[in-house]
């Protein structure tokens, strides 16, 4: 009877292990399918011209998305300048300063903002910036992406700072170090890798957004020489080419989607590198 029970337990363990393996493969299968299809459909249009030339006029073949690639980096740079300090400092406040009566509503508000559809962010910034300025602009596009980053960075920063042992804070305060210096030089420095990870994840989350940029950045077929003017971005260019009736534009849309996916993959790989445990070799 004991041997029979042992075999049954091993059988159940094998079945559960197989089930979990199948579920794990189902999780990564869509990514593998998307990557394969993008490579198959877009790799033919990824060439030197794609990265260095402007889009060709309607009806002409060739050209590239150099302005859209540069525009995406400009928008992400503006978004990071806005979203990173605000999100990190807000997370520090929640973790280190806020009272228990404030943390609950603020966290709830941040969680709600994380779930707000991106098109609503675009409409809000359209009303706050585009209408008063009477023009679409890189500033409006960067602001909307930065606003989308803030709640995610704030919650990530708070959770990472809460993982820092209280003993670090207590030891520093016992030595007479001011609270703000304890937070800046000990708590934040200890959690720095986690904070940077949260920022990069927020950047990856907004890098592919299209809907808010339609209402704010609009798009541009030429180089942007003024941040107060409309600006191109990879998601906008992909959207514009994908709905066009031209086969060459369709190929470039697939190529743009492939480049955008590789950009997001590179950001996530950087996150993994930053979060992995370092192996210290003995001297």
Secondary structure, DSSP 8 states (H G I E B T S, - for coil): -HHHHHHHHHHHHHHHHHHHHHHHHHHHHHHHHHHHHHHHHHGGG-SHHHHHS-B--TT---B--HHHHHHHHHHHHHHHHHHHHHHHHHHHHHHHT--HHHHHHHHHHHHHHHTS-HHHHHHHHIIIIIHHHTS--HHHHHHHHHHHHHHHHHHHHHHHHHTS-HHHHHHHHHTT--HHHHIIIIIHHHTHHHHHHHHHHHHHHHHT--HHHHHHTB--SS----TTS-B--HHHHHHHHHTSS-HHHHHHHHHHHHHHHHHHHHHHHHHHHHHS-------
